[in-house]
Amino acid sequence: MKKLALVIFFLLIAVWIYASDSNVERLSLKGLKGLEVVSHLQSNVSLPGFKEGQLQGDIENKLKRAGIKIPFKVEYDENPLDYGLLHVRVVIVYHETADFYFYTNNLEIMQYCVLSRDRNYETMMPTWSEGFSGGNTSIQQIRAKILENIDMVIKAYFSVNPYK
């Protein structure tokens, strides 16, 4: 039981550290032409019907349906300053005794930035982030919740980039 409590504690702390959807962060998204998507899925068990490639495709399709451009690789490589990089990280831990899945879902939009004190130094860093955690007995319910969390990305993006 102590192990279960520690797992829950660390999952909640991990999300709390990263969660931030402020007006300042939203303003950093202004003028982006779209979002490149990278997803990472980690788990301590096999997840039937829930694979990293499927997750990435589902996220891209949801963004496209909302009207957010997903650039082709060549577009992103030629004009990386025009696009943000949406990094979606999902960690799922299955607790066998409880027959329960715990998860964290971190969302970050990263962009190329230039330091004001040294305009020659360019780096990629997160400019918007949000995090979620929870649990369920159904991996499909968790998958649905993760895709529902993408609505926060869409809302933040369109709060500063009018729908075209």
OpenMM code with the backbone's topology and positions (N, CA, C; nanometers):
from openmm import Vec3, app, unit

residues = "MET LYS LYS LEU ALA LEU VAL ILE PHE PHE LEU LEU ILE ALA VAL TRP ILE TYR ALA SER ASP SER ASN VAL GLU ARG LEU SER LEU LYS GLY LEU LYS GLY LEU GLU VAL VAL SER HIS LEU GLN SER ASN VAL SER LEU PRO GLY PHE LYS GLU GLY GLN LEU GLN GLY ASP ILE GLU ASN LYS LEU LYS ARG ALA GLY ILE LYS ILE PRO PHE LYS VAL GLU TYR ASP GLU ASN PRO LEU ASP TYR GLY LEU LEU HIS VAL ARG VAL VAL ILE VAL TYR HIS GLU THR ALA ASP PHE TYR PHE TYR THR ASN ASN LEU GLU ILE MET GLN TYR CYS VAL LEU SER ARG ASP ARG ASN TYR GLU THR MET MET PRO THR TRP SER GLU GLY PHE SER GLY GLY ASN THR SER ILE GLN GLN ILE ARG ALA LYS ILE LEU GLU ASN ILE ASP MET VAL ILE LYS ALA TYR PHE SER VAL ASN PRO TYR LYS".split()
positions = [
    Vec3(0.0822, -0.1197, 0.0000),
    Vec3(0.0000, 0.0000, 0.0000),
    Vec3(0.0867, 0.1262, 0.0000),
    Vec3(0.2035, 0.1202, 0.0704),
    Vec3(0.2930, 0.2357, 0.0718),
    Vec3(0.3431, 0.2669, -0.0681),
    Vec3(0.3741, 0.1604, -0.1451),
    Vec3(0.4218, 0.1806, -0.2821),
    Vec3(0.3159, 0.2516, -0.3661),
    Vec3(0.1915, 0.2112, -0.3504),
    Vec3(0.0819, 0.2735, -0.4237),
    Vec3(0.0715, 0.4220, -0.3887),
    Vec3(0.0797, 0.4540, -0.2629),
    Vec3(0.0722, 0.5939, -0.2197),
    Vec3(0.1884, 0.6746, -0.2760),
    Vec3(0.3081, 0.6170, -0.2788),
    Vec3(0.4242, 0.6872, -0.3354),
    Vec3(0.4082, 0.7108, -0.4845),
    Vec3(0.3582, 0.6110, -0.5560),
    Vec3(0.3351, 0.6267, -0.7002),
    Vec3(0.2387, 0.7416, -0.7249),
    Vec3(0.1289, 0.7440, -0.6553),
    Vec3(0.0297, 0.8508, -0.6723),
    Vec3(0.0908, 0.9863, -0.6385),
    Vec3(0.1629, 0.9937, -0.5284),
    Vec3(0.2264, 1.1190, -0.4866),
    Vec3(0.3192, 1.1723, -0.5958),
    Vec3(0.4082, 1.0872, -0.6488),
    Vec3(0.5042, 1.1335, -0.7488),
    Vec3(0.4383, 1.1684, -0.8810),
    Vec3(0.3330, 1.0986, -0.9177),
    Vec3(0.2598, 1.1341, -1.0394),
    Vec3(0.1974, 1.2729, -1.0257),
    Vec3(0.1373, 1.2998, -0.9121),
    Vec3(0.0743, 1.4296, -0.8908),
    Vec3(0.1778, 1.5416, -0.8848),
    Vec3(0.2910, 1.5179, -0.8205),
    Vec3(0.3973, 1.6185, -0.8128),
    Vec3(0.4525, 1.6477, -0.9515),
    Vec3(0.4732, 1.5440, -1.0317),
    Vec3(0.5280, 1.5636, -1.1663),
    Vec3(0.4393, 1.6553, -1.2487),
    Vec3(0.3092, 1.6390, -1.2396),
    Vec3(0.2182, 1.7240, -1.3155),
    Vec3(0.2135, 1.8639, -1.2556),
    Vec3(0.2118, 1.8754, -1.1249),
    Vec3(0.2031, 2.0056, -1.0602),
    Vec3(0.3206, 2.0938, -1.1004),
    Vec3(0.4377, 2.0378, -1.1120),
    Vec3(0.5570, 2.1148, -1.1471),
    Vec3(0.5430, 2.1775, -1.2855),
    Vec3(0.4834, 2.1052, -1.3797),
    Vec3(0.4791, 2.1506, -1.5178),
    Vec3(0.3544, 2.2298, -1.5556),
    Vec3(0.2522, 2.2250, -1.4749),
    Vec3(0.1257, 2.2865, -1.5137),
    Vec3(0.1347, 2.4384, -1.5117),
    Vec3(0.1073, 2.4999, -1.6269),
    Vec3(0.1066, 2.6452, -1.6353),
    Vec3(0.0459, 2.6882, -1.7677),
    Vec3(-0.0678, 2.7516, -1.7615),
    Vec3(-0.1355, 2.8024, -1.8809),
    Vec3(-0.1752, 2.9464, -1.8514),
    Vec3(-0.0757, 3.0351, -1.8514),
    Vec3(-0.1012, 3.1749, -1.8172),
    Vec3(-0.1199, 3.2588, -1.9435),
    Vec3(-0.1697, 3.3808, -1.9252),
    Vec3(-0.1851, 3.4724, -2.0381),
    Vec3(-0.0515, 3.5026, -2.1040),
    Vec3(0.0540, 3.5157, -2.0237),
    Vec3(0.1873, 3.5428, -2.0794),
    Vec3(0.2316, 3.4271, -2.1679),
    Vec3(0.2107, 3.3049, -2.1195),
    Vec3(0.2468, 3.1888, -2.2008),
    Vec3(0.1633, 3.1826, -2.3283),
    Vec3(0.0361, 3.2137, -2.3177),
    Vec3(-0.0488, 3.2126, -2.4377),
    Vec3(-0.0014, 3.3161, -2.5397),
    Vec3(0.0410, 3.4327, -2.4921),
    Vec3(0.0902, 3.5357, -2.5842),
    Vec3(0.2128, 3.4886, -2.6620),
    Vec3(0.2903, 3.3977, -2.6033),
    Vec3(0.4086, 3.3470, -2.6742),
    Vec3(0.3713, 3.2642, -2.7969),
    Vec3(0.2449, 3.2243, -2.8073),
    Vec3(0.1985, 3.1442, -2.9207),
    Vec3(0.1509, 3.2296, -3.0377),
    Vec3(0.1393, 3.3596, -3.0154),
    Vec3(0.0859, 3.4496, -3.1177),
    Vec3(0.1739, 3.4488, -3.2428),
    Vec3(0.1093, 3.4318, -3.3561),
    Vec3(0.1797, 3.4347, -3.4843),
    Vec3(0.2294, 3.2998, -3.5335),
    Vec3(0.2137, 3.1957, -3.4520),
    Vec3(0.2545, 3.0630, -3.4998),
    Vec3(0.1643, 3.0217, -3.6160),
    Vec3(0.2238, 2.9573, -3.7157),
    Vec3(0.1468, 2.9109, -3.8310),
    Vec3(0.0915, 2.7696, -3.8111),
    Vec3(0.1367, 2.7025, -3.7061),
    Vec3(0.0900, 2.5669, -3.6793),
    Vec3(0.1777, 2.5010, -3.5755),
    Vec3(0.1558, 2.3706, -3.5573),
    Vec3(0.2280, 2.2946, -3.4556),
    Vec3(0.2770, 2.1613, -3.5112),
    Vec3(0.4038, 2.1346, -3.4948),
    Vec3(0.4603, 2.0021, -3.5187),
    Vec3(0.4315, 1.9209, -3.3921),
    Vec3(0.4035, 1.7913, -3.4041),
    Vec3(0.3677, 1.7098, -3.2878),
    Vec3(0.4705, 1.5993, -3.2666),
    Vec3(0.5140, 1.5850, -3.1421),
    Vec3(0.5994, 1.4730, -3.1006),
    Vec3(0.5361, 1.4146, -2.9750),
    Vec3(0.5140, 1.2838, -2.9742),
    Vec3(0.4537, 1.2210, -2.8556),
    Vec3(0.5455, 1.1125, -2.8017),
    Vec3(0.5409, 1.0964, -2.6698),
    Vec3(0.6144, 0.9911, -2.6006),
    Vec3(0.5197, 0.9222, -2.5042),
    Vec3(0.5145, 0.7907, -2.5133),
    Vec3(0.4286, 0.7105, -2.4281),
    Vec3(0.5154, 0.6104, -2.3529),
    Vec3(0.5097, 0.6142, -2.2199),
    Vec3(0.5850, 0.5215, -2.1363),
    Vec3(0.4888, 0.4492, -2.0438),
    Vec3(0.5162, 0.3206, -2.0217),
    Vec3(0.4330, 0.2431, -1.9300),
    Vec3(0.5134, 0.1268, -1.8745),
    Vec3(0.4706, 0.0802, -1.7580),
    Vec3(0.5349, -0.0361, -1.6981),
    Vec3(0.4727, -0.1674, -1.7455),
    Vec3(0.3685, -0.1596, -1.8295),
    Vec3(0.3030, -0.2785, -1.8848),
    Vec3(0.2646, -0.2532, -2.0301),
    Vec3(0.2347, -0.3602, -2.1019),
    Vec3(0.1824, -0.3486, -2.2375),
    Vec3(0.0414, -0.2890, -2.2300),
    Vec3(0.0126, -0.1982, -2.3213),
    Vec3(-0.1179, -0.1304, -2.3212),
    Vec3(-0.1962, -0.1728, -2.4453),
    Vec3(-0.2875, -0.2683, -2.4317),
    Vec3(-0.3625, -0.3169, -2.5477),
    Vec3(-0.4438, -0.2044, -2.6132),
    Vec3(-0.4255, -0.1884, -2.7435),
    Vec3(-0.5019, -0.0880, -2.8174),
    Vec3(-0.4582, 0.0543, -2.7950),
    Vec3(-0.3385, 0.0747, -2.7393),
    Vec3(-0.2921, 0.2104, -2.7105),
    Vec3(-0.1420, 0.2152, -2.7366),
    Vec3(-0.1057, 0.2572, -2.8558),
    Vec3(0.0342, 0.2611, -2.8972),
    Vec3(0.0752, 0.4049, -2.9271),
    Vec3(0.2048, 0.4302, -2.9175),
    Vec3(0.2572, 0.5660, -2.9357),
    Vec3(0.2230, 0.6229, -3.0736),
    Vec3(0.2386, 0.5431, -3.1790),
    Vec3(0.2076, 0.5910, -3.3141),
    Vec3(0.0611, 0.6276, -3.3298),
    Vec3(-0.0259, 0.5492, -3.2690),
    Vec3(-0.1699, 0.5787, -3.2738),
    Vec3(-0.1997, 0.7080, -3.1999),
    Vec3(-0.1354, 0.7258, -3.0851),
    Vec3(-0.1559, 0.8480, -3.0062),
    Vec3(-0.1150, 0.9710, -3.0863),
    Vec3(0.0018, 0.9654, -3.1481),
    Vec3(0.0505, 1.0785, -3.2278),
    Vec3(-0.0475, 1.1098, -3.3413),
    Vec3(-0.0923, 1.0073, -3.4129),
    Vec3(-0.1873, 1.0276, -3.5223),
    Vec3(-0.3188, 1.0864, -3.4740),
    Vec3(-0.3687, 1.0371, -3.3608),
    Vec3(-0.4939, 1.0899, -3.3051),
    Vec3(-0.4797, 1.2373, -3.2676),
    Vec3(-0.3658, 1.2741, -3.2098),
    Vec3(-0.3427, 1.4137, -3.1707),
    Vec3(-0.3356, 1.5024, -3.2946),
    Vec3(-0.2591, 1.4595, -3.3948),
    Vec3(-0.2471, 1.5383, -3.5184),
    Vec3(-0.3829, 1.5564, -3.5845),
    Vec3(-0.4613, 1.4488, -3.5907),
    Vec3(-0.5944, 1.4590, -3.6525),
    Vec3(-0.6847, 1.5547, -3.5764),
    Vec3(-0.6783, 1.5518, -3.4447),
    Vec3(-0.7622, 1.6414, -3.3644),
    Vec3(-0.7231, 1.7872, -3.3883),
    Vec3(-0.5940, 1.8149, -3.3942),
    Vec3(-0.5476, 1.9516, -3.4203),
    Vec3(-0.5880, 1.9977, -3.5601),
    Vec3(-0.5733, 1.9100, -3.6580),
    Vec3(-0.6118, 1.9439, -3.7960),
    Vec3(-0.7613, 1.9749, -3.8047),
    Vec3(-0.8434, 1.8904, -3.7415),
    Vec3(-0.9889, 1.9131, -3.7437),
    Vec3(-1.0260, 2.0458, -3.6789),
    Vec3(-0.9475, 2.0881, -3.5810),
    Vec3(-0.9735, 2.2160, -3.5143),
    Vec3(-0.9262, 2.3346, -3.5983),
    Vec3(-0.8461, 2.3074, -3.7023),
    Vec3(-0.7984, 2.4153, -3.7888),
    Vec3(-0.6539, 2.4562, -3.7636),
    Vec3(-0.5788, 2.3767, -3.6879),
    Vec3(-0.4379, 2.4060, -3.6631),
    Vec3(-0.3544, 2.3286, -3.7644),
    Vec3(-0.2700, 2.3997, -3.8352),
    Vec3(-0.1874, 2.3373, -3.9389),
    Vec3(-0.0797, 2.2496, -3.8756),
    Vec3(-0.0648, 2.1294, -3.9296),
    Vec3(0.0446, 2.0396, -3.8948),
    Vec3(0.1388, 2.0446, -4.0152),
    Vec3(0.2570, 2.1043, -3.9998),
    Vec3(0.3451, 2.1219, -4.1165),
    Vec3(0.4065, 1.9900, -4.1622),
    Vec3(0.4338, 1.9835, -4.2925),
    Vec3(0.5130, 1.8731, -4.3438),
    Vec3(0.6541, 1.8907, -4.2904),
    Vec3(0.7298, 1.7828, -4.2813),
    Vec3(0.8650, 1.7885, -4.2251),
    Vec3(0.9492, 1.8943, -4.2956),
    Vec3(0.9415, 1.9012, -4.4265),
    Vec3(1.0222, 1.9976, -4.5012),
    Vec3(0.9831, 2.1416, -4.4656),
    Vec3(0.8534, 2.1664, -4.4452),
    Vec3(0.8081, 2.2998, -4.4042),
    Vec3(0.8658, 2.3381, -4.2687),
    Vec3(0.8582, 2.2440, -4.1756),
    Vec3(0.9092, 2.2700, -4.0406),
    Vec3(1.0604, 2.2912, -4.0438),
    Vec3(1.1314, 2.2061, -4.1179),
    Vec3(1.2777, 2.2164, -4.1247),
    Vec3(1.3236, 2.3465, -4.1908),
    Vec3(1.2490, 2.3928, -4.2923),
    Vec3(1.2868, 2.5152, -4.3636),
    Vec3(1.2507, 2.6416, -4.2861),
    Vec3(1.1441, 2.6375, -4.2076),
    Vec3(1.0968, 2.7549, -4.1339),
    Vec3(1.0610, 2.7201, -3.9898),
    Vec3(1.1572, 2.6758, -3.9089),
    Vec3(1.1230, 2.6320, -3.7732),
    Vec3(1.0712, 2.7437, -3.6840),
    Vec3(1.1011, 2.8687, -3.7160),
    Vec3(1.0524, 2.9797, -3.6337),
    Vec3(0.9030, 3.0053, -3.6538),
    Vec3(0.8481, 2.9530, -3.7638),
    Vec3(0.7056, 2.9723, -3.7936),
    Vec3(0.6145, 2.8765, -3.7166),
    Vec3(0.6723, 2.7698, -3.6619),
    Vec3(0.5916, 2.6646, -3.6009),
    Vec3(0.6366, 2.6355, -3.4581),
    Vec3(0.5412, 2.5969, -3.3755),
    Vec3(0.5734, 2.5468, -3.2429),
    Vec3(0.5853, 2.3955, -3.2501),
    Vec3(0.6485, 2.3391, -3.1510),
    Vec3(0.6621, 2.1939, -3.1411),
    Vec3(0.5824, 2.1492, -3.0191),
    Vec3(0.4714, 2.0804, -3.0425),
    Vec3(0.3889, 2.0291, -2.9329),
    Vec3(0.4465, 1.8962, -2.8874),
    Vec3(0.4963, 1.8939, -2.7645),
    Vec3(0.5513, 1.7717, -2.7064),
    Vec3(0.4480, 1.7163, -2.6084),
    Vec3(0.4010, 1.5962, -2.6370),
    Vec3(0.3002, 1.5305, -2.5541),
    Vec3(0.3674, 1.4109, -2.4874),
    Vec3(0.3727, 1.4140, -2.3560),
    Vec3(0.4346, 1.3040, -2.2814),
    Vec3(0.3288, 1.2392, -2.1935),
    Vec3(0.3195, 1.1073, -2.2046),
    Vec3(0.2238, 1.0301, -2.1263),
    Vec3(0.2996, 0.9193, -2.0535),
    Vec3(0.2799, 0.9115, -1.9236),
    Vec3(0.3365, 0.8040, -1.8423),
    Vec3(0.2199, 0.7321, -1.7759),
    Vec3(0.2137, 0.6018, -1.7967),
    Vec3(0.1059, 0.5211, -1.7390),
    Vec3(0.1680, 0.4120, -1.6517),
    Vec3(0.1207, 0.4030, -1.5295),
    Vec3(0.1676, 0.3017, -1.4354),
    Vec3(0.0480, 0.2155, -1.3960),
    Vec3(0.0640, 0.0860, -1.4168),
    Vec3(-0.0416, -0.0078, -1.3786),
    Vec3(-0.0099, -0.0659, -1.2417),
    Vec3(-0.1083, -0.0601, -1.1524),
    Vec3(-0.0939, -0.1208, -1.0199),
    Vec3(-0.1775, -0.2478, -1.0198),
    Vec3(-0.1081, -0.3630, -1.0195),
    Vec3(-0.1750, -0.4924, -1.0352),
    Vec3(-0.2710, -0.5248, -0.9209),
    Vec3(-0.2309, -0.4981, -0.7991),
    Vec3(-0.3153, -0.5307, -0.6841),
    Vec3(-0.4468, -0.4529, -0.6885),
    Vec3(-0.4375, -0.3273, -0.7243),
    Vec3(-0.5573, -0.2433, -0.7309),
    Vec3(-0.6296, -0.2576, -0.8645),
    Vec3(-0.5658, -0.3239, -0.9632),
    Vec3(-0.6201, -0.3349, -1.0994),
    Vec3(-0.6599, -0.1959, -1.1500),
    Vec3(-0.5621, -0.1046, -1.1438),
    Vec3(-0.5885, 0.0367, -1.1721),
    Vec3(-0.4690, 0.0969, -1.2442),
    Vec3(-0.4969, 0.1833, -1.3427),
    Vec3(-0.3930, 0.2564, -1.4158),
    Vec3(-0.3869, 0.4003, -1.3639),
    Vec3(-0.2675, 0.4464, -1.3299),
    Vec3(-0.2443, 0.5867, -1.2955),
    Vec3(-0.1692, 0.6489, -1.4118),
    Vec3(-0.1967, 0.7775, -1.4392),
    Vec3(-0.1270, 0.8387, -1.5516),
    Vec3(-0.0959, 0.9854, -1.5252),
    Vec3(0.0060, 1.0334, -1.5962),
    Vec3(0.0323, 1.1765, -1.6071),
    Vec3(0.0384, 1.2089, -1.7546),
    Vec3(-0.0017, 1.3292, -1.7871),
    Vec3(-0.0039, 1.3757, -1.9256),
    Vec3(0.0488, 1.5186, -1.9255),
    Vec3(0.1705, 1.5358, -1.9759),
    Vec3(0.2307, 1.6693, -1.9837),
    Vec3(0.2268, 1.7171, -2.1282),
    Vec3(0.1838, 1.8402, -2.1458),
    Vec3(0.1769, 1.9037, -2.2770),
    Vec3(0.2670, 2.0269, -2.2749),
    Vec3(0.3557, 2.0375, -2.3715),
    Vec3(0.4424, 2.1557, -2.3815),
    Vec3(0.4484, 2.2004, -2.5260),
    Vec3(0.4374, 2.3306, -2.5462),
    Vec3(0.4659, 2.3858, -2.6786),
    Vec3(0.6027, 2.4505, -2.6684),
    Vec3(0.6939, 2.3998, -2.7503),
    Vec3(0.8307, 2.4509, -2.7512),
    Vec3(0.8512, 2.5353, -2.8762),
    Vec3(0.9363, 2.6383, -2.8606),
    Vec3(0.9668, 2.7259, -2.9736),
    Vec3(1.1146, 2.7634, -2.9698),
    Vec3(1.1659, 2.8023, -3.0875),
    Vec3(1.3005, 2.8575, -3.0911),
    Vec3(1.2956, 2.9966, -3.0309),
    Vec3(1.3886, 3.0246, -2.9426),
    Vec3(1.3944, 3.1534, -2.8741),
    Vec3(1.5363, 3.2083, -2.8825),
    Vec3(1.5466, 3.3406, -2.8754),
    Vec3(1.6753, 3.4098, -2.8771),
    Vec3(1.6903, 3.4812, -2.7432),
    Vec3(1.8067, 3.4680, -2.6829),
    Vec3(1.8315, 3.5371, -2.5566),
    Vec3(1.8429, 3.6871, -2.5809),
    Vec3(1.7782, 3.7674, -2.4978),
    Vec3(1.7837, 3.9125, -2.5142),
    Vec3(1.9241, 3.9665, -2.4859),
    Vec3(1.9997, 3.9018, -2.4001),
    Vec3(2.1336, 3.9517, -2.3689),
    Vec3(2.2377, 3.9094, -2.4722),
    Vec3(2.2052, 3.8084, -2.5548),
    Vec3(2.2975, 3.7621, -2.6577),
    Vec3(2.2162, 3.7128, -2.7763),
    Vec3(2.1885, 3.8014, -2.8692),
    Vec3(2.1016, 3.7702, -2.9834),
    Vec3(2.1600, 3.6635, -3.0761),
    Vec3(2.2845, 3.6267, -3.0565),
    Vec3(2.3459, 3.5222, -3.1378),
    Vec3(2.3150, 3.3825, -3.0830),
    Vec3(2.2592, 3.3777, -2.9606),
    Vec3(2.2298, 3.2489, -2.8988),
    Vec3(2.0828, 3.2153, -2.9187),
    Vec3(2.0591, 3.1064, -2.9908),
    Vec3(1.9242, 3.0601, -3.0214),
    Vec3(1.9072, 2.9199, -2.9625),
    Vec3(1.7947, 2.8961, -2.8978),
    Vec3(1.7693, 2.7651, -2.8386),
    Vec3(1.6204, 2.7330, -2.8441),
    Vec3(1.5874, 2.6066, -2.8286),
    Vec3(1.4466, 2.5680, -2.8237),
    Vec3(1.4092, 2.5476, -2.6774),
    Vec3(1.2953, 2.6048, -2.6391),
    Vec3(1.2513, 2.5904, -2.5001),
    Vec3(1.0989, 2.5955, -2.4919),
    Vec3(1.0421, 2.5416, -2.3834),
    Vec3(0.8963, 2.5459, -2.3689),
    Vec3(0.8487, 2.6888, -2.3398),
    Vec3(0.7429, 2.7279, -2.4106),
    Vec3(0.6844, 2.8600, -2.3874),
    Vec3(0.5401, 2.8497, -2.3378),
    Vec3(0.4818, 2.7295, -2.3452),
    Vec3(0.3467, 2.7046, -2.2931),
    Vec3(0.3442, 2.5612, -2.2432),
    Vec3(0.2782, 2.5385, -2.1301),
    Vec3(0.2697, 2.4010, -2.0800),
    Vec3(0.1438, 2.3824, -1.9951),
    Vec3(0.1051, 2.2583, -1.9850),
    Vec3(-0.0088, 2.2195, -1.9023),
    Vec3(0.0118, 2.0740, -1.8650),
    Vec3(-0.0412, 2.0333, -1.7526),
    Vec3(-0.0242, 1.8955, -1.7095),
    Vec3(-0.1485, 1.8431, -1.6414),
    Vec3(-0.1653, 1.7126, -1.6502),
    Vec3(-0.2827, 1.6469, -1.5950),
    Vec3(-0.2399, 1.5152, -1.5335),
    Vec3(-0.3149, 1.4678, -1.4376),
    Vec3(-0.2928, 1.3338, -1.3847),
    Vec3(-0.4264, 1.2748, -1.3453),
    Vec3(-0.4287, 1.1443, -1.3345),
    Vec3(-0.5518, 1.0788, -1.2958),
    Vec3(-0.5352, 0.9292, -1.2965),
    Vec3(-0.6458, 0.8604, -1.2986),
    Vec3(-0.6427, 0.7157, -1.2998),
    Vec3(-0.7758, 0.6589, -1.3426),
    Vec3(-0.7723, 0.5320, -1.3837),
    Vec3(-0.8934, 0.4658, -1.4296),
    Vec3(-0.8645, 0.3163, -1.4400),
    Vec3(-0.9684, 0.2365, -1.4422),
    Vec3(-0.9511, 0.0930, -1.4641),
    Vec3(-0.9474, 0.0595, -1.6128),
    Vec3(-0.9859, 0.1549, -1.6975),
    Vec3(-0.9924, 0.1338, -1.8422),
    Vec3(-0.8860, 0.2161, -1.9143),
    Vec3(-0.8010, 0.1475, -1.9879),
    Vec3(-0.6974, 0.2173, -2.0647),
    Vec3(-0.7611, 0.3008, -2.1760),
    Vec3(-0.8745, 0.2570, -2.2294),
    Vec3(-0.9426, 0.3344, -2.3344),
    Vec3(-0.9998, 0.4649, -2.2788),
    Vec3(-1.0448, 0.4636, -2.1531),
    Vec3(-1.0922, 0.5869, -2.0896),
    Vec3(-0.9762, 0.6851, -2.0685),
    Vec3(-0.8604, 0.6327, -2.0345),
    Vec3(-0.7423, 0.7188, -2.0187),
    Vec3(-0.7027, 0.7776, -2.1535),
    Vec3(-0.7045, 0.6955, -2.2571),
    Vec3(-0.6722, 0.7447, -2.3918),
    Vec3(-0.7681, 0.8574, -2.4310),
    Vec3(-0.8963, 0.8398, -2.4048),
    Vec3(-0.9955, 0.9432, -2.4367),
    Vec3(-0.9675, 1.0712, -2.3576),
    Vec3(-0.9294, 1.0577, -2.2315),
    Vec3(-0.9001, 1.1749, -2.1477),
    Vec3(-0.7766, 1.2494, -2.1998),
    Vec3(-0.6766, 1.1765, -2.2425),
    Vec3(-0.5559, 1.2394, -2.2973),
    Vec3(-0.5910, 1.3196, -2.4225),
    Vec3(-0.6733, 1.2629, -2.5083),
    Vec3(-0.7152, 1.3360, -2.6286),
    Vec3(-0.8029, 1.4554, -2.5920),
    Vec3(-0.8825, 1.4419, -2.4870),
    Vec3(-0.9633, 1.5544, -2.4388),
    Vec3(-0.8719, 1.6679, -2.3895),
    Vec3(-0.7585, 1.6335, -2.3301),
    Vec3(-0.6647, 1.7346, -2.2812),
    Vec3(-0.6064, 1.8197, -2.3942),
    Vec3(-0.6048, 1.7659, -2.5162),
    Vec3(-0.5555, 1.8415, -2.6312),
    Vec3(-0.6430, 1.9645, -2.6556),
    Vec3(-0.7657, 1.9636, -2.6053),
    Vec3(-0.8531, 2.0808, -2.6162),
    Vec3(-0.7889, 2.2043, -2.5516),
    Vec3(-0.7089, 2.1829, -2.4457),
    Vec3(-0.6394, 2.2956, -2.3812),
    Vec3(-0.5383, 2.3588, -2.4763),
    Vec3(-0.4707, 2.2768, -2.5539),
    Vec3(-0.3753, 2.3264, -2.6538),
    Vec3(-0.4505, 2.4086, -2.7578),
    Vec3(-0.5603, 2.3542, -2.8060),
    Vec3(-0.6404, 2.4214, -2.9089),
    Vec3(-0.6923, 2.5546, -2.8559),
    Vec3(-0.7434, 2.5549, -2.7349),
    Vec3(-0.7962, 2.6776, -2.6743),
    Vec3(-0.6865, 2.7832, -2.6590),
    Vec3(-0.5699, 2.7418, -2.6096),
    Vec3(-0.4585, 2.8359, -2.5926),
    Vec3(-0.4125, 2.8906, -2.7277),
    Vec3(-0.4011, 2.8044, -2.8272),
    Vec3(-0.3551, 2.8447, -2.9606),
    Vec3(-0.4501, 2.9487, -3.0213),
    Vec3(-0.5806, 2.9202, -3.0174),
    Vec3(-0.6769, 3.0111, -3.0803),
    Vec3(-0.7084, 3.1338, -2.9949),
    Vec3(-0.6659, 3.1342, -2.8706),
    Vec3(-0.6857, 3.2553, -2.7892),
    Vec3(-0.6009, 3.3723, -2.8387),
    Vec3(-0.4933, 3.3417, -2.9129),
    Vec3(-0.4050, 3.4474, -2.9653),
    Vec3(-0.3860, 3.4410, -3.1158),
    Vec3(-0.4391, 3.3374, -3.1797),
    Vec3(-0.4328, 3.3224, -3.3256),
    Vec3(-0.5751, 3.3024, -3.3757),
    Vec3(-0.6353, 3.4083, -3.4296),
    Vec3(-0.7743, 3.3956, -3.4746),
    Vec3(-0.7913, 3.2823, -3.5751),
    Vec3(-0.9024, 3.2127, -3.5634),
    Vec3(-0.9347, 3.1040, -3.6553),
    Vec3(-0.9475, 3.1601, -3.7967),
    Vec3(-0.8842, 3.0929, -3.8907),
    Vec3(-0.8897, 3.1392, -4.0318),
    Vec3(-0.9766, 3.0500, -4.1145),
] * unit.nanometer
topology = app.Topology()
chain = topology.addChain("A")
for resn in residues:
    res = topology.addResidue(resn, chain)
    for name in ("N", "CA", "C"):
        topology.addAtom(name, app.Element.getBySymbol(name[0]), res)
